């Protein structure tokens, strides 16, 4: 199915990472020469030569403007190349289908990337493709390198050093690492004072040193490294001072002064650098030297950020506005990509965006400067912040700054407000985007701005799938003759969101008809239009047509990009097609196309749905090791994986990391708060806690969205507060009117309310919600129908079972056109599994394996597929009826499905893609059937098979849960292995319980340096906890709400107004989750009876298969031997398992007390009669 991808698509390479370029300012040259006269660094100061990094460099895509070489450009690249991988993203870059192609800002620090030494990231920079002709001339003017046989050793060394420096300065691919280049420079300086090199060549080398800020500011010790290389740059310039003529307009003199300012900035003398920059800007600047001025400003920006903070950078930009406005405020580049300033300006702006996105509290900053700064200065600062926040996909933060500027009566350009709307759409904050967009209609718009306004309206509603409104704006653009290919794509995208592939394909052929005699060269579609069609097919899981359009893209000579791969991955993930995901990523890697952070986000989201937090965490760490710089979306997906697995410490740690990482460029969003609220709902928090957090969102300047309201309604339903849930729903409807969008009045919210009524037995109310759903034209999903089936199937009398069966039959036998619920629920197979699951479980609990088998076959006949859940229900039914042979026949199928399910673990290693997958992290899906199977085998006397099964799963790295260990203890008693059963409790279950209790009481780290959980030491690896969240079930969650409401005292909720995770930290300690890891009552009862048996002088005999004959009678000698053995076993139990023995004795006392109370109650009842 993926052959077209392998044959055609994978030949393309993804674009290289954009690199942020930087500039600098200068200061009084005389002052800096004096400062630079410090002694040169000794030659033995340098660190050992680092080894080169392995692997090939990425090739640039053919359409990368940075690949263009301009002979007249004096664009001295950053170490290894300023321009490498820089891809110009035009203003219309986001006209793809839900494309989220926000410009990559790579000035941001990597998330604590490990490094062997301070310069490990500088071992081998990528090289540039923009080489100044003057640099070429300087290199070519050097003496030619002759063979060693005709040159003296000294001359050979000199030539080698010169070549090393000039190659590095010119950005040659084969240039040496920076440390080795500096060593060559020092050697040449000591040999002949660098007299054999021209001044401009040495200035080129100085520019390369100054450009190290582009990489140095990502390193953990960047301030120290900046100072080191800044000092080296000053040493170089000091040695050149005597060769620089003091002529103001001389290019060498001007460049020398720019680099002096860079050196000052890099060494932390920011004031001196700013002063020098002011002096340079005050003098005339030749056009061909402006690139060096831009580099100087970039160097000051990055160095100020590293040595001080982002707020100081913002102040500098505002003060230098008259000089920098041209470079910063134009959303369309004023220079073509072949202009000498193009790459410098773009890199400078990227650096500014990266730094300003690290302003920790933009709104607070605007409030703080309100009294001290002039209105114009504040307007500039606010505009810069909005521009930067929008570029890094922080539209809600940009909107907060806009609101603050409005409160301060500061004007904001309409164009910038439109940028905010588009940024809000990209993060799917459609309510806020619509409100701001509607407010723009009252502002004066000229003809051009009005056309842009119409395009924005089309963009806004197309991304919401609001076809009528999108068509309205498209038709108005059509009337004004202003429709572009981007607008055509948006119209297609509106239908793609709805999964209307027929209409999408129809529009594609309408907009881009084949050539005819009358129109031999019609408009040609681009990658965005093909991607939209593929996205539409991905929405409905039509893999065949996805491949077909990929082939058509290839025929049209369009190379699929990252976004196309991500769409395909999302389609596979939405349907749980793990095998396809593994195959696709394997083929991508083989073709040299590594996964992106978007790819990792999709896969971690899938792992979250599977409650596989260990694999999600491992994959996140793997992404870091591959050089992926995580964004907020990737970290939030990891946080959600912790939520779904019930690993509350991971949830809190990820939230605290995001909440304290504004300086890293991470700004918390409503999506993060929604994930935290989901954790509160999953853990069973009282409604008052969730409601209080909801109210606190306003203090955090967060705007609740539809998802936030849905979680609040879920909490109310879990607490049985259905009236409050309906009031919240009414509030959602009221807000939907002001949002100009009713998209959040959806099937998920209504299903939550309907399920709440069903759980409380209020079927009339539930039917009213279901009718309301259909009245609004909202299509129910498989989850909606499953809730109805479960309500009827769980009736104690069993009378509803037939009603549930008839209901399912009506759904399955309906007209295929009347089954959109299957398409919306992940495809036919997954939808059928969801609907049949409650009924299968109901019949299994009623010990009706015949009915379970019949329903399973019925599901398969309807187009379903066997799943772990359905086969587990059949296994349980046979276990309950004692049919061990039927259970043994089913187990191999379950094991096979479990291993298929675990194929995603193949993504966690690059060493052996063909290796057998293991079950690490998949306890949620395999532990339940394992417990059932162990119980069935041991009850039937198949003790050796229990051992073999346990061993095979242990070798497959399954993390056994508490139920598995408890069932194993019982199975050992049934096998007559009493001591081993006590050992399981003493050595495994009790230590787990103690460790988990200790873990939830650990002091919380408020400012973690990583979002992942604390690594477990090697010696504790055996006690890692598998994912085990008992609160995904609505009934259990409702019970947990009652428990937490009773246990959580108001005083325990006091943790500070801004600490959203405090109560979750408390709830994790009173949650029923940790109490799961304990010897269960059935286990203690079995141990107690075994102990009583031993105390009576009898050995515990193993349960035998039913076909074994009766045991022969014992003689007196055998009885005495058994009594002696029983006594020895008792002594060993007393000596070796004291904690378990104490629990059993306590259980014995409690049980006797309960029996006495029951007898007393019966006695009193009989006397009353």
N, C-alpha and C positions, 0 to 999 in steps of 0.2 A: 504494500500500500504506500510505502514511502519511496518507492523506486524513483519517481520523478524528482524528488528532492535530492536523492543521492546523485542522480545523473546530471541534473542541471543546476539546481539551486545552490548546492553546496560548493560550487566552484568559485563563488564570490566570497570575498573577505569583508568582514564588518569594518566600518570606519574606525580609524584609530581614535584614541582618546584625545579630545581637545585639550590643549595646554594653554594655561593662562600666561600671557605675556605681561611684562611689567616695565615701568619707566622710572625716572628719578628726577630729582631737582638738585640744585647746586648751592654753593655758598662762596664766601670770599675765598678766592684761590690762594691768596697769600696765607690766610689763617690755616687752611687745610694743608698747605705744603709744610708749614711749621709743625702741625700735628702729625703729619705723615713721616716726619724725620726720625721717628722712633727707630731703634735698631732693627735691622732685618732679622727674620726668624732664622735660627740655626738650621743647617741642613738636616741634622738628625732629629728635627722636631716632627717630621712627617710620620704618619702612620704607615705600617707595611702596606705594600701594594695589594689592594683587594683583587680577588679573582673576578674574572668576567662572569656576568650572568649568562646562563645557558639559554638556548632557544633562539629562534629567529625573530627579527623585528617584523612588526606588521606592515604590510604594504598599504599605501594610501589608495582610497578609492579613486577611480578615474575622474569623478566629478568633484574632487576635493580642490577648492580654489587655492589651497596652500601649496598645491603641487606646481602652480604657475611660477615661473622664475622671471624676475624682473632684473635685467642687467643693470639698470640705473639705481637699484635700491641698495642703500647702505643699511640693510636690515640685519644687524648682527644677531644671530640666533642665540637662544638660551643654550646652556650646556647640552650639547647633543642635538640642538635644533629647536628653535622657537616654533617653527611652523609645522613641524611634523605632526600629522594627525589632526591638525586644526581644520575643522569643517565649518564653512560659513553657513549659518542657518538663517535663511531669509525671513522677512516678516511673515510671509505666508507659509512658514514651515509647519504649522499645526493644522493644515487643511486636510489631513488624512482622517480615516475613520477612527474616531475615538483615539487619536494617535498618541497623545501624551509624549510627543517628541520634544519635550522641553530641552533647551540647550543644556548640555552637560557642563557643569561648572566644576572643573577639576582643580581649582586652587584650594578647595577645602581639604583639610587634613584627612589622611587616611585614618581609619579607626584603629589607632594604636597598632599600626603595622609593625611587626617585629623587625629589628635590624641588628645585624651582628656588631656594627660599630657605628660611630656617628656619621659616617659617610657611605654606608652600605647602599643607600639609594642613589648614590652618584657614581657607582662603579662604571656604568657604561650607558651614557645618555643616548637616546635616539638621535640620529643626525638630521640636519636640515636639508631642504631642497632649494633654499633660496640663498645662493652664494653671490656675494657682491663681486662685480667684475674687478673692482679695485683690489679686493682680497685676492682674486686670482692673479692679478697683475703682480701683487706683492710676492705671492708665492712663486710665480714664474720668474721673477727677477732675481731670486736667490741663485747662488751657484748651483749648477746641475750636479746631481749626485753621481759620482763616477764609481766604477767598480772598486772594490776594496784593494785590488791588486795595484791600482794606479793612484791611490790616495793614502796619505799617512793616517795612522790610527787616530791622531788628534783631530784631523780634518773630518774623518768619518764620524767621530763622536759629535762634533759640532753640527755637521749636516743632519745627523739623526735627531739631535735636540731641536734644531730649527724646524725640521719637518714635523716633529711631534707638536710643536707650538702652532705652526701655521695650519696644519691639518685640523687641529682642534678649533682654532679660531675661525676657519672657513666652514666648519660643520661637516667635514668629511665623514663618511660612514665608518671608515676604519680608524677614526681618531681614538686615542687612548683615554683612559679614565682621567678625571680632573686631577687627582692626586699625582698621577704619573706625569701629567703635563706640567704641573707646578714644579715637580722635581726636575724636569728637563729645563724649565725656565731658570731655576736657581743654578743648575749646573752650567748653563750657558752664560748666565750673569757672572758667575765666579770665574769662568774661563776667559771671556773677552768683554764682559760688561754689556753683552747683547749688541755689540757694535755692528755685528754682521746682519742685524735685522733692522728694517725700516721702522720709523716711528709709527706709521699708520698700521703696520702689521701688529705691533705691540699694543696699540690702542684697540685693535680688533680683539686681541686676546683679553684685554681689560673689559671690553664689552661682554665677552662670554662669561667672565667671572661675575660681573654685575648681574647677568641674567640668571645666575644660580638661585636667586631669590624665588624663581618660579618653582623650583623643586624643594629648596631648603625649607620653605614655610610650611610644607606638609609634614616635616619630620618632628618627632616628639621633642628633640633637643634643638629645634630650629633656631632659637635665639642665639645659642652658643655657636652654632655653625655659621649663622649669618655674621656674627662678630669675627669669627676666624677668617672667613673669606673676605670680609670687608677689610680687615687688617692687611691681608695679602694684596688686595687691590690697591690699598693706599701705599704699600711698599713699592709696587710696580710703578705707580704714578709718581711717587717721590723720585725714583730713579730716572724717570723720563723727564722730570721738570727742566733739567738743563738743556734738553733738546727741543723744548717747546718754545716757539717764538711768541712773545707777548703782543700778538696782533689780534684785536677783538674779533674780526670776521674771518680769521684764519680757521679752516675746518679742523685742523689738528688741535689748535688751542681751544676751540669751542668744545670739541669732544672730550678733551682732557678735563675741562672744567665740569662737564656733565658727569664724568666718571668720578671726579673728586666728590661731588655731591652724593653719588651712589655709595661711595666708600663711607662717607660720614653717616648716611642713613643706615647702612648695614651694620656698622659698629655701635649703633644706638645713639649717635649724636644727632637726633632728629632736628633739634632747633637749628643747628648749623646747616644741615642739609636743606631745610626750608628757606633759610636766609640765602643760601647759594642759589637755590631755584628762583627765588624772587629777583636776584640780580641778573641771572641769565634771561629771565622772561622780560626784564625791563630793557634789554638791549635788542637790537635788530637780529632776527633769526633768518638765515637763508633757508629757502624751502627744502633744499636737499638735506638740511640738518635737523628738520623737525622730528624725524624718527628718533633721534637721540634724546630729544627733549621729552618725548612721550615715554621712552624707556626710563628716563630719570624720574618722572612722576610715578611710574609704576613701581620702581624700586623704593621710593619713599612710602608709597601706600602699603606695600607688603611689609617693609621693615618696621614701619610705625605700628602696624597690627601685631607683629611678632614681639616687639620690644615694649609696646604699650597695650592698646586695645582698639577695637573696631570703632568705638565712639570718637577716639582721637582722629582716626582716619576720616570720619564723616566731617568733623570740624575742619580738617585740612582741606577737603574737597570744597566745602562751602567758601572758605577764605580764598581759595584759588579759582573760584568759579569763572572769573573773567577769562582765565587762560585755558580752562578745561571744558567749558560748556560745549565747545564744538565737538569734542570727543565723546562726551557722556550723554547728551540729551537727544541725539538723533537716533530714532529707532530704525531708520533706514540708513545704511552706510553711505556717507557722502563720497567715499572713495571706491572705485572699482577694485576688484580683487587683484588686478595687475598694477595697482597704484603702490608706490613705495611705502605709503603709510598704512595700507590696508591691514596687514597682519599686526603691526604695532598697535594700531588703534583698537582693533578687535581684542587683542590680548590684554591691553590696558583696561578696557571696559570689563572683560571677564574677571580680571583681578579685582576691580572695584566691586563688582557684583558679589564675588565670593566673600570679600571682606565685610561688606555691608550686611550681607545675610547673616553674619555672626554677631550683629548688634543684639545683645541679649533681650532687651525689652524696648522695642522701637517706640511703642506708645509712651512708656515712662520717660524715654529720652526726650520726646517732643514736649511732654509736659514740663520736664525739668528746665528746658531752655526757653520756655515761654516768656519769662520775665527778663532774661539776659540777652536774648538775640532779637534782632530786628525782624519785622514780619517778612521781609524779603529773604533773609537768611533762613528763617524757619520754613518758608515755602520751598526754597531750594533743597533744604535737608529732607523735608517730607517727600518731595518728588524723587530724590535720589533713593530714599528708602523704599518707596513704592515700586520704583523701577526694578530695584534689586530683588525685592521680595517676590515680585511677579515672575521674574526670570527663573527663580529657584523653586517655583511651584508652591509658594506660600501666599496664595491669593487671599485667604482669610486674614492673615496678618497685614497684608497691604490694605485691605478694607478697613481694618482697625485704625491704621495710620490716616487713611482718608477721613474717617469720622472725626479723629482728633483734629485734623487740619480744619475741617468744617466748623468744629466747636471754637477754634481759635480765629475764625473768620478769614482763613487763608484760601485764596483761590487755587483751584486745581484744574489744569487743562483737561478739556473734554477727551482729547486723545488718550491721556493717561488714565482717565476713568474707564475708557473702553478697554484698555490693556488689563485693568483690574477685572472687568467682567470676563474677559477671555481666560484669565488666570483662575478665576473661580470655577469656570466651566471645566477646566482641566483637572481640578481636584473634586469635581462633581458636587460642588456647593451650589446647586442649581437655585435654591431658594434665594440666597443672598445675591447671586448673579442676576436673577430675574428682577429682584427689587431694585438693584442699582441700574440695571438696563432700563427699566421703566422710568426711572427718574431722569434719565438723559433726554427723554423726549421733550421735556419742558425747557431745555436749554437751547439757546440760539445755535443753530447748525447751518453752516453754509452748504452749498451744493455738494462739495466733495465730502464733507463730514457726514452729510445725510446719507450719502451712498455707503460710506463706511458703517454708519449706524444700521442700515438695512442688512449689510453683510454680517454684522455682529448679531443681529436678531436671528438670521438664518443659522448662524453658527451655534447660538445658544439653544434654540429649540430643536435643531437637528440632533444635537448630542443628547437631548432628553427623549428622542424618539417621538416628539410631538409633531406628527406629519402635517396636520392641518395648518398649524401656525408656521411651520417651516415653509410650506408651500405658499402661504400668504406673503412672506418676505421674499421668497424667490420670485414670485410673479411681479412684485413691485420692482425688483431689480431688473427683471426682464422688460418691463414697461419703460424703464429708464435706460435701457440698452447698456447695462452695467454688469452683466453676468460674466463671471470669469470661470475658468476651469475649476478653480477652488470652490466656487459656489455650486457648480454642478456636482462636485464630489460631496458637498454637504447635503445636497438634496438626496443623493443616493444613500448617504449615511443615515439619514432620518429613517428610511425604510429598512436599512440593515439592522438598526437597533431593534426594530420590531420583529426581525427574522423573516421579513417579506422578501425572500430571495428572488421571486419571480419579478417583482417590481424593480428591484435593484438591477437585475440583468437587463430588463426592458429599458430602463433609463440609461444604462451604459451604452447599449446599442443605439439609443436615440441621440445621445450626446456625441457619440463617436461612431458614426456610420462608416461602413467600408467605402473605399474610393469608388467613384463612378466617373462616367465620361464628363458629366457637368461639373463634378467636383473631384478632380483627380487627387488632390492632397487635402483631405479633411483634417480637422483637429485630431491630434493623436492623444490617447489617454496616457497618463503617466503612472508612476508607481502608486500614487495615492488612490487612484481610481481602481486599479487592480486589487489593491489591498482591501478596499471597501467591499468588493465583491467576495473576496476570500473571507472577510470578517462576517459577512452575511451568512455564508454557508457554515462558518464555524459556529454561529449562533444556534443552528439547528443540528449540528454534528454531522453534516454531510461531507464525509471525508473524500468520497469519490470526486465530487465537484470541486472541493478544495484543491485536490491534485490537478484536476483538469485546468483550473485557472492558473495554477502555478506554472503549468506547461505553457499556457498562453502568454504568461509574463515572459518566460524564457524566449519564446518565439519572437516576441516584440523587443527582445534584447534589453530587457529590464531586469536588473539583478535584485532579488529579494533582499531586504535589509532586516535589521534587528526586529523591527515591529512585526514584520510578516512571521518570523519565527515565533515571536511571543504570542501572536494570535493563534497559531497552530498549537502551541503548547497549552494555551488556555482552553482550547476546544478539547484537547485530550484530557486535561485535568478535570474539566467540568463533568466528564463522564467516567473518570477514574481509570482511564486507559493507561495504566502504568507501563505496560510493555511498550506501547507506542512512544511514550515519553522517553523511556530509556533508549530505545532505538534511535529516535530523532536526535537526542543529545549526543549519543555515541557517534552518529554519522556526522553531526556538526563538528565535533571535536576532530574527527578523522579528516575533515575537510579544512581544518584550521580555523573554524569559526567557534570561538569559545562562548559559553553562555554569558549573558549579560546579567546585571542586577535585576532587570525585569524578569528574565528567565528564572532566576533563583526565587524571586518573589512569588511567581506562579507556582513553583514546585513546593515551596514552604507552605503556601496557602493550602495546597492539596494535602500535605502532611498534617496540617492543623485539622482539617476535616476528619482525618483518620485518627486523630488524637495521638499522633506519633511525635511527641515533643523531642525525644532523644535524636531521632533522625533529622528533624528540623534544625535542631541545634548543631548537629554535626555538619549539616549542609551549609548552615550559616558560616561556621568556622572555615569550611572548605572554600566558600566564596571569598572570605578575607585572605586566605592563603593564596588564592589565584589573582590577587590584586584588585578585587572588586571593592569599590568604595561604597559602603551601604548608605542608602538614603532612608528617610523616615518611613517610606512604604515598606521597605525590606525589614526594618527593625519592628515595625508594627505587625507584620505578618508573623515574625518570630514570637512576639508577645501574644498574639492570638493563638499560636500553637500551644503555648504554656496554658492559656485559658482553657482551651478545649481538652487538654490533658489533666486539668486540675492541679497543675504545678504552680501553686500560688506564689512561692518564693521567686520563681522565674518571672511571673507577671509583674510583681512589685519591682524587681530589679530592672526589668526592661523599661517600665514606666519611669522609675527614678532616673535611669540613664537619659531617656529622652527629655525628661523634665529639667535636667541640669546640663543640657548640652547645647544651649543656645550659642555658646562660644564656639562650638564645633560646627555651627551652621544648621543645627536641627531645631526647628521651632515646633512646639507641640501643637496638635490640631484636634479638631472635634473627632476625627477618626480615632485618635489615640484615646481620648476620653471615652468614646463609645466602646472601645475594646476593654478598657478598665471597668466600665459599667457592666459589660457582659460577664466579667469575672465575678462581680458582686452578685449578679443574678445566678450564675452557675454554682456559686458556693452556697447559695441559699440565704442571702442577706435579708434581714427584715425590710419591709417596704419603706419604713421611715428612713432607713439608711440610704437607700437608693434615691428616695425623694429629696433628701437633704443634699446629696451630691448633685442632683439635677439642678437644684436651686443655686448651688455654689458655682455652676458653670458661668453665670453672669459675672461673678467676681473675677473669674479667670478670663474674662472677655471672650468667651466661647458662645457661639450661636447654636443652640440645639437644632438638629436636623430631624428628618423623619425617622432615621434609625435610632436616635436618642429617645424619641417618644415611644417607639416600638419596645425598647428595652424597659422603659418605665412602665408601660402597660403590661409587659410580661411579668415584671415584679409584682404589680398589683394583682394579677391573675393568680400567681403562685401563692400569694397571701390570702386568696379568697375574697379580695376586695373588688368585686365585679362592678359595683356602682362607681367606684373611683376609676376603674379601667374605662368605663364608658364615658365618664367625664373627660378623661384625658383624650379619648378618641374624638369627642366633640371639639376639644381645643385644637386638635390636629386639623380638623375640618375648617375651623375658623382661620387658622394660620395659613392653610392651603390657599384660601382666597387671597390673602395679602401676598403670598409667594407667587401667585399667578400660575400655580402648578399643583395638580392633585395627584402627582405620580407617587407620593408617599402614602396615599390612601390605597394600599395595595393588598394583595392576597396574603402577604405575610402577617400584617397587622390584624386583619380580620380573622385569619386562622388562629392566631394567638387568643383572641377574645372568644372565638367559637370553642376552642379546646378548653378554655377556662370554664365556660358554662357546662360543657360535657363532663368535665371532671367533677363538677359539683352536682351532677345529676339534673341540671336544668336544661332538658332537651328542647323545650319550647323556645327558650331564649336562644339556644344554639342554632335552631332551625331559622329563627329570625335573622341571625347574622349571616347564615348561609344564603338565605333569600336576598338579603341586602347585597351580598357579594354579586349575585347573578344580576340583580337589578342594575347595579353600577357597571355591568359589562366586564367584571373582573373574573378572569378564568381561574377556577380552583386548581390547585396543584395536587400532586400525589400525596403530599403531606396533609393537605386538607382532607382528602378522602380517607387517609389512614387514620386520622383522628376520629372520624365517624365510625370506621370499622372497629377501632379499639374500644370505643364507648359501648357498642353493642356486644362485642365479643367478650367483654369483661364482666357481663352481668352474672352475678352469682348463680342464678337459676339456670343459666345456659340457654334461656329462651331467645336471646338475641343473636345466637350464632347463625341460625338460618337466615335471619334478616341481613346479617353482615354478608353472608354468602350470596344472597340474591342481589345485594347492592353491588358487590364486586362484579358479578355476572353482567349486570346492567352496564357497568362502565366498560368492561372488556368487549362485550358483544355489540357495542354501539357502532354507528357508522364511523369509518376511519376519519372522515372530515370533522367529526364531533369529538375527536380525542386530542385536542391541543395540549391537554394537561400532561400527556406523555412527553411531548416535545419540550415543555417547560420544566420538566422534572428530571432532565438529564438523559432523555431517550427512553425507548420502550422498555428495555430490560430493567433499568434502574427504577423506572416508575412502577413497574409490576412488582418488583421486590418490595418497594415501599408500601404498596397497598396490601399485599398479601401477608406481610410480616406479622401484623397484630393477630390475624386469624390463625396463622400457623402456631404462634406462641400460645394462643388460647386453647387450641385443641391439644397441644403438647402437655399443658398443665392439667388437662382433664384426662390424660392417659389414653388418648385416641390416636395411636400411630397410624391406623388405617385411614383416618380422615386427613392427617398431616400428609401422608403419602399421596392421597388423592388430590389434595389441593396443590401440592408441589408439582404433580404431573400436569394439572390444569394450568398452572402458571407457565410451565415449559411449553405446553401446546399453544398458549396465547402469545408466544414470542419472547418469554422471559428466559433467564439463564440461572442455573444453580448458583447460589451464593453461600458464603460462610454462614450467614444468618439463617437461611432457610434449611440448610443441612444440619445446622446445630439444633434447630427446633425438632427435626426428625430424630436426631440422635438422642435428644432429651426424652422424647416420647418413648423410644425403645428402652431407654434406661429405666424410666418409671415403671414399665411393664416387665422388666427383667429379661428382655430379649437381647442377651449379650451377643449372640451370633449376628443379629441384624446390626447392632452397634458396631461390631468389628468390621462388617462389610462397608459401613458408611465412613469409618475413620480415614482410610487411605484417600478418599475423595476430599475430605476436609483438609487433610495435611497437604495435598497437592494444591488446593486453592490458597491455603495459607502461604505456601512458598511462592505462588504466582503473585500474591498480594505483596510479598516482601521484595519483589524485583526492584522496587524503587531504591533499595539499599545499594544497588549496583552503582548508583550515582555518587556514592560516598567515597569511591576510590578510583584512581586512574590506573592502577597497577594491573588488574586482571578483570577486564570487562566480561569475560566469559565464565567467571567463577560462579559457583552455586550461590544463590542469594541466601541470606540468613534472616532470622526472625527478630533481630534486635529491634527493640522499640515497638514491636507489633503485638505486645501482650494483650492489648484490648481485644484483638480479633481472635487470638489463639488460646488465651488463658481460659475463657469460658468453656469452649468445647473440650479442652483438656481436663478440666475438673469433672465435667459430666462423664467423660470416657473413663477416667480413673475410677470414679465411683461405680460405674457399670462393671468394669473388669474385676475390681476387688470384691464386689458383692457376689460375683459369680465364681470367685476362686481363681481367677486368671492372674496370679501374682507375678509371675515371670514377665507377662506381657506388660504389666504396669511398669516394671523396671525398664524394660526395653523401650517403651514409649517415652518415659521420662528421660532416658539417656539420649534418645534421638533428638528430642527437642532441646536438651541442654547443649548438644553439639551444634544445633542450629542457632544457638545464642538467644534463645527465648528468655526474656526476663519474667520469671514466674511471679505471679501475684500472691497475695495473702491467701486467697481461696485455694490456689494450687497447693501451697504448703500445708494448709489445714487438711485438704483432702488426702494428701500424701501421708500425713500422720495417721489419719483414720485407716487408710489402706494398709499401712504397716501393722497396725493393730490386727486388722483382719488377716494379715499374713502371719500373725503370731510373733512379729518382731516388735515387742513392747519397748525394749530399750531404745531401739532406733526411732520409734515414734516419740519417746520422751526427748531424744537428742534433737529431733527436728524442731520441737518447740523451744528447747533450751538454747540451741546454737543458731537458729535462724529466726523464728517468729518473734521471740522476746527481744533479741538485739535489734531487729527491724523496728519494733514498736518503740524501743527506747531511743533509737537514733532519730526516728521521725518526730517524736515528741521534743527531742533536743533541737532538731532542725527548725521546727516552727517557732521555737522560743529564742532563736539566735538574734542577736542585736542586729537591727536593720542598718545596712550601709546606705546612707542617704545620697552619696555622690559616687556611684560605682564607675569604674573605668571601662566597663564592657557591659552590654545588655544581656549576655549569657549568664547562666547560673554558675556558681562557684564550682570549679572542677573538683571532682572527687579524687583524693590521693590514691595511688596505685594499691596500697595495702587495704583500702576500703572499697575497692572496685566491686567486690562480691556483694556489697550491701547497697548498691545503687537501686533506687526505687523505680519500678516500672510505672508507666502512666496508669492511674487507676482513679477515675473520677466517677463516683456513684451518682452524681447529681445531674446528669444529662437527662435522665428520666424525669418526667414532669411530676409524677407522684412522689418520688424520692425527694425531689427538690422542694416540693410543697411541705413535706415532713421536715426537711432541713430548715425551712423558713420558720416553722414553729419552734424548732429546737433553738435556733440562733436568737429568735425573738425573746425566748425565755432566758437564755444564758447571757446575752449581750446587755450589760447594764449601761445606762446613759453615761456614767463616768468613764466607761471604756471607750466611748466614741470621741472623747476630747483629745484631739491630736493636732490642733492648729487649723485655722480656717483654710489655709492653702494646701494642706497635706491631704490629697485625695486618696492616697493609698493607705493611710493609717488604719482605718477601720478594717480594711482587707487583711492587713497584717495581724490584727487582733482576731478576726474571724477565722483565720487559718489555724489559730490555736484552739478554738472551740468548735471547729467544724467537725462533723462526723467522719471526715476523710481519714484523719490520723488514727481514729479508733478502729478503722478497718483492719489495721495491722495489729492483730491480737489473736490469741487462741480463741477460736469461735466456741460457742456454747456446745455445739455438737462434738467438737474435738475434746473439750474438757470432760464432757459426759462419757465419751468413749474411753478416755484415759482413766477416769475415775472407776468405771466398771472393770477395766483391765487390772487396775491397782487392787481393787477389792477381790478380784479373782486370785491374784497372786498372794494376797494376805491370807486367803483361806487355804493356801497350800496347793493351789492348782495352777498348772501352766495354761497360758492362753493358747488355744489351738487354732491353727489357720483355718479359714473358711475353705471348704473343698468344693470342687466343681460338682454339679448336681449328678453327674454320671458316675461319680466315685461311690463305692460301696460303703457300708457303715464301718466304723472303727471297731476292731476286736476288743473284747473286754480286757481290762488290765488286771494283772495279779498284784499281790501285796508288795513285792519287790519293786515293780514299776511305779506303783503309787508312791512309795517312799522316795524313790529317785526323783520323781517329779516334784515332790514337796521340797526336797533339798535344792533342786534347781530353781524353784520358785523363790525360795529363801535367798539364794545367792543373787538372783535378779533383783529382788527387793533391796538388798544391801547396796548393790551397784547404783540403783536408781537414787537411793538416799544419798549416796556419796557424790554422784556425778551430776545430778540434775535437781539441785535444791530449789531453784526458782520455779521450775515447772511443778515440782512437788508441792510447793507452797500454794501455787495457783489452784492445783487440783484439790488440795485440802480446803482452801477457801470456798471453792465451788461446792464441795461436799457439804460444808456448813450451811451455805446459802440454800442449797437444794433441800436439805433436811428441814430448814426453817420454813421453806415454802410448803413442804409436805405437811408439816405440823399445822401451819396456818390453814391449809386446805381441809385437813381433818377436823380442826376446831370449828371451821365454818360449817362443814357438813353436820357436825354434832349439834351446833346451835340451831341449824335449820330443822333437824329432826325433832329437837325438843319443842320448837315453836309449833310444829305440826301436831 
